[in-house]
Amino acid sequence: MRAARGAQWVAGAIVVALAASACGGGGGDDYESFVRVSSGEPQNPLIPTDTHEQYGGLVIQNLFAKLVDFTDEGELEYIAAESVEPNEDSTVWTIRLREGWTFHDGTDVTAQSYVDAWNWAANVTNEQTNAPWFVDIAGYEDVHPDEEGAAPTAETMSGLTAVDPLTIQVELNAPLSYFDYKLGYEAFTPLPESFFEDPEAFGENPIGNGPYEFTEWTHNERVVLTRYEDYAGADAAQNDGVVFQHYNGLDTAYQDLVAGNIDVMDEIGPQDLPVYQDDLGDRAVAQDYNGIQTIVPAWYNWGGRPDPRVLQGISLAIDRETITRTVLHDSARPADSFAPNGVFGYQEGIGDEFTQYDPERARDLVEAGGGVPNDHLMIQYNADGPHQEWVEAVCGNIRENLDIECTADVMTDFQADLNARDANEVQSMYRGGWLQDYPLNVNFMRDLYQSDAAANYGRFTNEEVDRLFAEGDAAPTLEETVAAYQEAEEVLWQEMPAIPLWFQNVNGGFSERVENVRFTTNGQPVLTEITVTG
């Protein structure tokens, strides 16, 4: 989903901020029994299909219950769904819902709640960021035509049917062996009837079906959720609620964590990484998660298409081992693939030819490819995240090894960073981050580098890559799909839509007043399990 701290990879396609943002301080005396989490301002209104970044994504994940989720081993587990079954060739999927689920306004969650929500989200007139997640459903092109400015020719997708109050039938345009995995993204959650009366107002005061219900959103200060007492899921909240406290920087958030003013951080700033495990002791968290950090060229400012040799050369000029060891204090692992090592389909060492530090070959490739526009690279990043140090280190490698000027293009915060990407205003390259929406290599390729992917901010397009992705999608089994995407990854290394840098770690911690804190393989804290003891 998401752009991430670096997935955290939003998504869903959540894009990652790798940071916390806004003011300091705890959740306030009125929420003293709530879990207080360092966070930042969501980019968009709190609508599942308009959210694919870290801060809004974590709120949405707790306001809405998904049909399915994933274990730490990457296996599917059913949440709001009782079952999800394909027909023989995976072109028609039948989703059966669990009984007894309600929205936070007390109305029933039904099959029609999903069908209406997905049809609304897919309709081009509603301008939802995550609309492309529904592209596989028959009739998508009728509600979301390819031609820019074209009006829909239908109000609903022909492939969606509410068979009965607890059964959804989904007909796809073509076989898709992993459609059930895609249902683990928040875009496929339901909406209550009240949403359609005023979507704009709903975005400021959302009503979900998840373990927490909405309480307040004080912009640039905090979002507050309260435990939903009538939640029907097995993962009911073990605390009274959550305060997502906004910070302007990780250093301030960390000091509040040490002081006990907040309870959970999922990212420690570079200046505190050398000491946080000593400061926090057994309350420090250090673990792998399925996320990747990249730098991505904006094709529209590279004369239409960067020469892949130039990008391969830039990649070879970056000393990942030294940067992750010294600048990042071992909080990340050098990337050797477009997909992290924790997802199904990871290929160890597939990118070694272009990720092993080799300044001499780097210079040869850049020269053979004609260099970079104006002999000047700019790397865009958000100032409210822990990126300055590593961006400066990467630029230092580029200047030293390639004689190319490299400077940072600093956005004030993650929202400004995403807005610049949306508006095609990236000057040269941007810091890309992605965390897992579903634990397949597909999620780290199709959802970023397919020509029409929502998170394809670099506007990369390649007919062969699109064709290989389509072949993978049409494969009859999940194993064959993953294998086809492994083949597609070989082409990605030849085309270089991005430069993989490193795989992310969760480096975080929690306060003395909470227990049962854990993080998933997509780097997110499991807020429902946390208990408040202090």
N, C-alpha and C positions, 0 to 999 in steps of 0.2 A: 504494500500500500504505500507505503509511505516513504516519502523522503524521510530520512531518518537523521538521528543524531549523526548518523552517517549511514538505516532502515531504520535516530532510530529509524529503520527503513520503513511512514507513513507510512500504510498506505497507504496498501493498498494500497494501492499501490501506495503504504504509507510511506515521503522523502524525509531524510533525517537531519535534525538540527545539531545533534551532538552537543547539546547544551541546555542550560536552564535560562529563563529570562525574567525579568521585572523587579518589583520592589522587594525589600527585605521584610523580615518579620514573620511571625507565625500566623496561624489561622485565625487567631482572635479568641477571646474568652468565650464567645457564644458557641464556638465549635471546639471546645477544649478536649472533648472525648473523641474527636475525629482524627483520622490519620492525615498528617500534613505532608504533602509531597512537593518537592521543588519542580517547577514547571515554567511555562511561558504562555504568551498570548496566542490562542488559536488563530490561524490565518483567515478562516472563513466562518460563516455561521455554523452552528452545531447540527448539521444535517449529514447523515452517514455518507451520502453520495457526493458531498461537496467537501469532504475532508480526506486528505491523504498526506498529512504531515504529522510529525511526532506529537506536538502539544494537543492539537484538537483530536488526534487519533486516540490518545490514551483516555481522554474524556469519553469519546464515542464508544470505546471498547467496554466501558463500565456502565454506560447508560443503556446500551443495547446488547441483547444476547444474540449471538450468531447461531446459525443452523448447525454448524459443526466447528470443531476446534482441533488442535493437534497436541499430542503428548510430546514430552521431551524427546522421545525416540522418533518423532515425525509421523506417528500413526494417527489416523482419523479417530476422533471421538465425537459422539453426537451430543448436542446441547439442546437446542429447541427442536431439532429434528428427531423423530423416532427412527427413521431409516431414509436412506438415499440410494435408489437402485436404478441402474441403467437397463435399457433393453439390450438385445444381443449385440448390436453394433455401436452402442453408446451414442445414439442420435436422439433418443428420448429418455428422459430421466424422471422418475417418480419420487417426489419428496413427501413423506408422511410426517406430520407434525405431532408433537406430544400434546396431550390434552391438558387443559387447566391453566393455560398461560394467559396473562392479561397485560395490557399496557398500564402505565403509571396513572392514567386517568380512570382506571377500572374497567375499560372496555375490553372485549375479548380479542385476542390475537387469532386470526383465522388465515386460511390460505389466501383469501382475497386481500388481506392486509399486505401480504408479500407481493402478490400480482400487481396490485395498484401502485405500490411503492416502486417496483422495478420498471413498470411502464412509464411512470412519471419521470423517473431518473433518466431513462434512455431517451426520452423525447428531447430533440435538439433545442426546442424553444425554451427549455428550462435551464440550459447552460450548466449542467452538472459536470464537475471535474472528472468524476468517475464513471461517466456514461459509457466509455468504451469497455468497461467490464461486462457489459451486456451484449457485446457484439456477436457472440456465438449463438444467441437465441434467434430462432427464425422470426423474420419480420422486423429485425432491428433496423435494417436499411430503410424501412417504410417510415419509421418514427425518427430516424437519425440519418438522413441522406448524406452521402459523401460530398456532394457539391456544396461549396460554401455559399451560404445565403439561401439555399433551397428550403422550402417549407415541407413539413412532414406530409405524407400522403395517407397516413392512418393515425389514429389516436392510440392504438395499442399494438403490441407485438403479437403476431399470429401464433407464435410458439408458446405463449403463456396461457395456462388454463387453471382455474380453481375447480377441480373436479368435484370436490365436496368441501365442507368447512375445514377439514384437516388434511387435504391432499392437493398438492400442486403437481401439475404435469408440465414439463419443460421440453419442448421440441427444439433441437439445435439445427443450425444450417448444415452442419457436417458432423461426423463422429468426433468426439472429444473425450478421451479416456480419463482425463483428470478433472472433469467438470465438478465432481464432488469436492475436490481440493479447493477449487476456486470459491466454493460456497463458504469457505472459512474466512473470507474477507468481509469487512463490515458493510460494504456496499449492498450485500444481499440480505440485510436486515429488513424487518417490516416497518410500516408507518401506520399510525392510527388515523381514523377518518378525519379527525380535527386538523391534521396536517394540511390537507388539501384546501381548507378554508382560508388559510393565510400562511403559506410557507415561510415568508419573510419573518413574521412574528414567531413562528415555531423555531426558527434558527437561533433566536435569542432566548427561548424558553421551551426547550425540547421535551418531548414525552416519548420515552422509550419502553422497552420490555425487559430491561436488564436488571442486575442486582442492586443498582442504585438509581434513585430518581433525582431529577434536577431540582436544585434549591436556589442558586443564584449565580450570576456571572457579572462581576464588577470588572469591566474591561481594564486590562493592563494591571490588574491587581490579583484577582483570584477567581476560580470557578469552584463552586461547592456542590457536592452531591450527598444525598442522604440515603441510608439503607432503605430499600423497598421491602416492606414487611410482607407483602403478598407475592413475592417472587417465587416462581414455580420451579426454577432450576435447582440442580444439585449443588451448584457453586454459590449458594447464598452468602451474603456478606457476614463476616464474623466481627464486624465493628459497626459503629453508629453511622459512619460516613467518611467522606474524603474531602480535604481542601487541597486544591491544586494551586499552590502559592507561586506567584510570578516573580521572577528575579531578573535583574539586568545583567548579572554575571555569575559565573560559577563560583568565584571566590567568595562573594557575599553569601551565597547559598551554603557553601561548605562551612563557613564560620557559624552560620545558624544551625547547621547540623551538629557540629561539635558542641555548640552551646545548648542543644536540645530544643531549639525553637522550631525546627522542622524534623520530620521523622524518617523520610526516605529520599535518597538521591540516587539516580541511575547513571550519573556521570560526574567524575571528579576532574577539576581543571588541572592543566599541566603543572602549575606551580605547587599544587597540593599532592600530586601523584607520588612524589618520593616519600611523603610522610603520612599519608592517610591510613595506611595499615597499622602504623605505630599508634596514631591518634585514636583509631577506632577499635583496634584489637580484633576480637572475634565478631565485631559488628561491621567489619569491612567486607566487601564483596569483590571478588575478582574471578570472572569466569568468561569463557568464550560465548559468543552468540552469533547468530546467522545474519551478519551485516557486513557491508563492504563500503570502503571509502574509495572514491575515484576522483579524477579530474576529467572534465568533459568539454570537448571543443564545441563551440557554437558554430555550426556549419554555415549559417547565414553571414558570418563575418570572416569566413575563410575562403572567399571567392567561390562559394558554392560547394566545395568538397576539399577538405584537407587531404593532402597526400599521405596515405597510411605510413609511408616510410618516415615521414617527419614525426608522426606521433609515436611510432615504434622507437625512433631515435630518442625522443624526449623521455620515453619510458626507461630506456637503457641508461639514461643519464642520471636517474634518480636512485640514490643509495638507500633503498628501503630498510635494509638490515640496520644501518647506523641510525637512521631517523627513528625507527620504532624502538630501538634500544635506548637511545639517549634523549631525544626530544620528547618521545611519547612514553618513556620510562616503562617499556615492555607492556604497555596497555593495548597493543595491537600486534598482529602477526602479518609479515609481508605476504601480499597476495600473489598467487601463482595461477589464478583462474578468475573467470568472470562470476563464478558462483562460489560461495563460501564452503568450507570443508564440512560443514554440518548438514548440508542438504543432499537429498537423493540426486545423484548425477554429477557430483563434484568430481573433477578429474585432476588428481594431484600432478602438478608440474606441467600442465598443458601449456602454460604461458611462460615457461622458463626461458625460452629463446628471447623474449622481449622484456622480462622482468629482472633478470640477473644483471647486476651493475656492471656496465662495460662502456666507459666513457669514449674509448677510441672508436668502437663500432657505432656508438650513438652519434658521434660527429659525422661519420661517413654516411649514415642513413639520412640524417637531416640535410646534409649537403646534396645528396642524390635526389631528395624529394623537393628541393628548391627552397628550403627554409620556411620561416613563418612570416605572415604578413607584417610588413614594416619592421621586421627583426625585433619584435617586441611582443612578449606574452604577458597577459594579465590573468590572474587567477581570482575569480570572485568568491568571496566567502562572507558569512554572517559574523559580525563582531560580537554577538552575544553568545557565541560558542567557542570552544577551545581549539581554534584553528590557526590563530596568528603564528604560533611558533612553528608548526609544521609547514605552513604555506611558505614562511620565510626560508625554512630549510630546503624545501623543494626548489624554490626560486634560486637559492644559492647554488644548488647543484647545477641547475640549468645555465646560470650565468657562467659558472666556472668551467663547465665541461663543454658548453656549446657556443659560448660567446654570444648568447642571445639575451637581450635585456628582459628581465622578468620582474614584475611588480604585483603587489596585491591590489585588488579592487574590492574595497571593504564596504559591505552593506551594513547599515546600522543594526539590523536584527534579522532573524530568520524569515519573518514575514516579508520584509523588504527584499531579501534575497530571492524568495519564491516569486514575488511579484515581478521582479526583473526577468526571471526565467520565463514566466508566463507571457510577458510582453515582448519577448525576443530582443531584450536589451542587454544581453550578456556581451561584453566587449570582446572577449577572446575565449576564455575557458571559465568553467565554474566548478566549485567543489560539489561533487555528487556524493550522496550517501543514500543507502537503501537497506532496509531491514526486511526480513522475511514476512510476506503475507501468507505464503503456504510453502512447505519445505521441499520444493522441487527446484531443480536448476532452471526450469521454465520461467519461474517468477523473477529470476535475476537476468533474464534475457528478453523474452517476449514483452514483458511489462515495462521494459526500459528502451529497447532498441528496435521493436517493430515500428514500421513507418508511422502508424497512427496511434501508438501507445500514448496514454495520457501523460506519463512521466518522461517522455522522450523530448526533454527540453533542449537538447542540442540539435534537434530536427534532423537527426541521422536518417538516411533512407537508402536502402539497398535492395534491389529486386531479388538477388540470390538469397540474402538473409531472410527476407519475407517468405520466399518460396520454401526454404528449409524449415522455417517455423511452421508454415502451413502443413508441410508433410508430417512434421512431428505431431501436430495437433490431430491429424487424421489417422495416426497410427492406432491399431486396434487395441493395444494394451498399454498400461501405464509404463511398463518396462521398455516397450518399444518407443513410446513417446520420449522418455528420458534419454534413450540412446540416440534418437534423432536430434535432440537438442545438443547432445554432446558433439555430434557431427557439425551442427551449426556453430558451435563455439569455435571450432577450428577456423571457420571463415571469419568470425568476429576478430580473432587475433590477426588476421590478414587485413581487415578493414579498419580496425581500431576506432569504434564509435566512442570509446572512452579509454582512459588509462587506469587500470586497476592499481591501487596503491597498497592497501592492507585490509585485512579482515578485522572486525571490531571485537573488543572485549567489553563486558560490563565491568566498569570500575566504579563502584558506588558504596553505599553504606546506609546504616539506619541508626536511629537514636536508642537510648536506653529505655524509653517508655513503650516500645513496641516489640512484639515477638512474631515468629512464624513469617519472616520476610524471605521471599525467594523470587528469583527472576527466571523467566522463560527463555527458550532458545531464540526468541526474537528480541531479547533484551529488555522486555517490559516487566515491571514488578507486578506480582499477582496480588492486587490490592484487596480482593475479597477475603483472602486467607489471613490477613494481618490482624492481630489482636492488640488492643491498647491496654497496657498494664499500669501505666503511670498516670 
